[in-house]
Amino acid sequence: MRSLLVIDNPGGKAEAQPLEQMLETYGYSVLYASSEETAKNHLPKADAAVLHLALGDVKAWGNRLLQRKRLPMLWWCSSDTATMSAAFCEDDLPIDGILTPSMSEQELHWALHFSSKACFERQQWLNERKQLEARLEERKWIDMAKGILCKIKQVSEAEAYDLLRKQAMNERKRIVDVATSIVKVYQLLQEQK
């Protein structure tokens, strides 16, 4: 991780100077942005983003950046940003780590390393969540189709599932696709009554 995108409020460039100097002294390339357009242009080159903002602004900025590119997000906790954030407390901030002005070079490197790991874990968790939500949605369609088959054909749930499975095999489709078709056709017929 060598290139860091520093996000600051417009007009905050003077306050970001110590941060940029520290990062450059420790061997990092610093890309500075105070507008969304500038951030968008620098984002492809950035390995991580350092948000020099009050926590109230971090969520919006973090989410906009993450929509464009998955990268570690760090909050620069200076005395100014900490003061501006005193009344703000939220759990779902897209932050993977915190940097402070008092950090040594080694502490900064380790903070960046651990934030990168946290970002990867967050991405894995989000992917797993999407997969689980998709499975739940598929299960919903299958259960609805089994209910319809039980009602229409006067069979048990196990027999209804076997009917779904056999139909899916005959049509060379996934069970959920057959189940979705059954539910939609049944709903259509019920609307016409």
C-alpha positions as CSV (number, residue, x, y, z in Angstrom):
1,M,0.0,0.0,0.0
2,R,1.8,3.1,-1.2
3,S,-0.7,5.6,-2.6
4,L,-3.2,7.2,-0.1
5,L,-6.1,9.4,-1.1
6,V,-6.7,12.1,1.6
7,I,-10.2,13.4,1.6
8,D,-10.7,16.8,3.3
9,N,-13.5,19.3,3.5
10,P,-13.3,22.2,0.9
11,G,-11.0,24.9,2.3
12,G,-9.4,22.4,4.7
13,K,-6.2,22.0,2.8
14,A,-4.2,24.0,5.4
15,E,-5.3,21.6,8.2
16,A,-4.4,18.6,6.0
17,Q,-0.8,19.8,5.6
18,P,0.6,18.0,8.7
19,L,-1.2,14.8,7.6
20,E,0.2,15.0,4.1
21,Q,3.7,15.9,5.3
22,M,3.7,13.0,7.8
23,L,2.5,10.5,5.1
24,E,5.0,11.7,2.5
25,T,7.8,11.6,5.1
26,Y,7.0,8.0,5.8
27,G,7.2,7.1,2.1
28,Y,3.6,7.3,0.9
29,S,2.3,9.0,-2.2
30,V,-0.5,11.4,-1.2
31,L,-3.4,12.3,-3.5
32,Y,-5.5,15.1,-2.1
33,A,-9.2,15.7,-2.8
34,S,-11.8,18.0,-1.3
35,S,-14.5,17.5,-3.9
36,E,-16.2,14.4,-5.2
37,E,-15.0,15.0,-8.7
38,T,-11.3,15.2,-7.7
39,A,-11.7,12.1,-5.5
40,K,-13.3,10.3,-8.4
41,N,-10.3,11.1,-10.6
42,H,-7.7,10.1,-8.0
43,L,-9.5,6.9,-6.8
44,P,-8.1,4.5,-9.4
45,K,-4.6,5.3,-8.3
46,A,-5.3,5.0,-4.5
47,D,-4.6,2.0,-2.4
48,A,-6.5,3.4,0.6
49,A,-8.5,6.5,1.6
50,V,-7.8,8.6,4.6
51,L,-10.8,10.7,5.6
52,H,-9.8,13.9,7.4
53,L,-13.4,14.8,8.2
54,A,-15.8,14.9,11.1
55,L,-17.4,11.6,11.7
56,G,-20.8,13.0,10.6
57,D,-19.3,13.4,7.0
58,V,-17.4,10.1,7.0
59,K,-20.3,7.9,6.3
60,A,-21.5,9.7,3.2
61,W,-18.0,10.1,1.8
62,G,-17.1,6.5,2.6
63,N,-20.1,5.1,1.0
64,R,-19.6,7.2,-2.2
65,L,-16.0,6.0,-2.4
66,L,-16.9,2.4,-1.8
67,Q,-19.5,2.5,-4.6
68,R,-16.7,3.2,-7.0
69,K,-13.8,1.1,-5.6
70,R,-13.4,-1.2,-2.6
71,L,-10.4,0.0,-0.6
72,P,-9.5,0.4,3.1
73,M,-11.0,3.5,4.7
74,L,-9.1,5.2,7.6
75,W,-10.2,8.1,9.7
76,W,-7.6,10.8,10.5
77,C,-8.4,11.5,14.2
78,S,-6.8,14.9,14.7
79,S,-7.8,17.2,17.6
80,D,-10.0,19.2,15.1
81,T,-11.8,16.1,13.7
82,A,-12.2,14.6,17.2
83,T,-13.7,17.9,18.5
84,M,-16.1,18.1,15.5
85,S,-17.1,14.5,16.1
86,A,-17.7,14.6,19.9
87,A,-21.5,14.5,19.6
88,F,-21.5,11.9,16.8
89,C,-21.6,8.2,17.5
90,E,-22.7,5.6,15.0
91,D,-21.9,1.9,14.5
92,D,-22.1,1.5,10.8
93,L,-19.3,3.8,9.6
94,P,-17.3,2.3,6.7
95,I,-14.0,2.7,8.7
96,D,-11.3,0.1,8.8
97,G,-8.8,1.9,10.9
98,I,-7.8,5.1,12.7
99,L,-4.7,7.2,12.2
100,T,-3.5,9.9,14.7
101,P,-0.9,12.7,14.4
102,S,1.2,11.1,17.2
103,M,1.8,7.8,15.3
104,S,5.3,6.7,14.6
105,E,6.2,5.4,11.1
106,Q,5.9,1.8,12.3
107,E,2.6,2.4,14.0
108,L,1.3,4.0,10.8
109,H,2.4,1.1,8.7
110,W,0.8,-1.4,11.0
111,A,-2.4,0.6,11.2
112,L,-2.5,0.5,7.3
113,H,-1.8,-3.2,7.3
114,F,-4.5,-4.0,9.8
115,S,-7.0,-1.7,8.0
116,S,-6.3,-3.5,4.8
117,K,-7.1,-6.8,6.5
118,A,-10.3,-5.4,8.0
119,C,-11.4,-4.1,4.6
120,F,-10.9,-7.6,3.1
121,E,-12.8,-9.2,5.9
122,R,-15.7,-6.6,5.6
123,Q,-15.8,-7.4,1.8
124,Q,-15.9,-11.1,2.5
125,W,-18.7,-10.6,5.1
126,L,-20.7,-8.6,2.6
127,N,-20.3,-11.2,-0.1
128,E,-21.4,-14.0,2.3
129,R,-24.4,-11.9,3.4
130,K,-25.5,-11.5,-0.3
131,Q,-25.2,-15.2,-0.8
132,L,-27.3,-16.0,2.3
133,E,-29.9,-13.4,1.3
134,A,-30.1,-15.0,-2.2
135,R,-30.5,-18.5,-0.6
136,L,-33.3,-17.2,1.7
137,E,-35.1,-15.7,-1.3
138,E,-34.8,-19.0,-3.2
139,R,-36.0,-20.9,-0.2
140,K,-39.0,-18.6,0.0
141,W,-40.0,-19.4,-3.6
142,I,-39.5,-23.1,-3.1
143,D,-41.6,-23.1,0.1
144,M,-44.4,-21.2,-1.6
145,A,-44.4,-23.6,-4.5
146,K,-44.5,-26.6,-2.2
147,G,-47.5,-25.1,-0.4
148,I,-49.3,-24.6,-3.7
149,L,-48.5,-28.2,-4.8
150,C,-49.7,-29.5,-1.4
151,K,-53.0,-27.7,-1.8
152,I,-53.6,-28.5,-5.5
153,K,-52.3,-32.1,-5.6
154,Q,-53.2,-33.1,-2.1
155,V,-49.7,-34.3,-1.3
156,S,-47.3,-34.0,1.6
157,E,-44.5,-31.4,1.6
158,A,-41.9,-34.1,1.0
159,E,-43.9,-35.3,-2.1
160,A,-44.3,-31.7,-3.3
161,Y,-40.6,-31.2,-3.0
162,D,-40.0,-34.4,-5.0
163,L,-42.4,-33.2,-7.7
164,L,-40.5,-29.9,-7.9
165,R,-37.1,-31.7,-8.1
166,K,-38.4,-34.1,-10.8
167,Q,-39.8,-31.2,-12.8
168,A,-36.6,-29.3,-12.5
169,M,-34.6,-32.3,-13.7
170,N,-36.9,-32.9,-16.6
171,E,-36.7,-29.3,-17.7
172,R,-33.0,-29.1,-16.9
173,K,-33.6,-26.1,-14.7
174,R,-32.9,-25.2,-11.1
175,I,-35.5,-26.1,-8.6
176,V,-36.0,-22.4,-7.7
177,D,-36.7,-21.5,-11.3
178,V,-39.4,-24.1,-11.5
179,A,-40.8,-23.0,-8.1
180,T,-40.9,-19.4,-9.2
181,S,-42.8,-20.3,-12.4
182,I,-45.4,-22.3,-10.4
183,V,-45.9,-19.5,-7.9
184,K,-46.3,-16.8,-10.6
185,V,-48.7,-18.9,-12.7
186,Y,-50.7,-19.7,-9.6
187,Q,-50.9,-16.0,-8.6
188,L,-51.9,-15.1,-12.1
189,L,-54.7,-17.7,-12.0
190,Q,-55.9,-16.4,-8.6
191,E,-56.0,-12.8,-9.9
192,Q,-58.2,-13.9,-12.8
193,K,-60.8,-15.5,-10.5
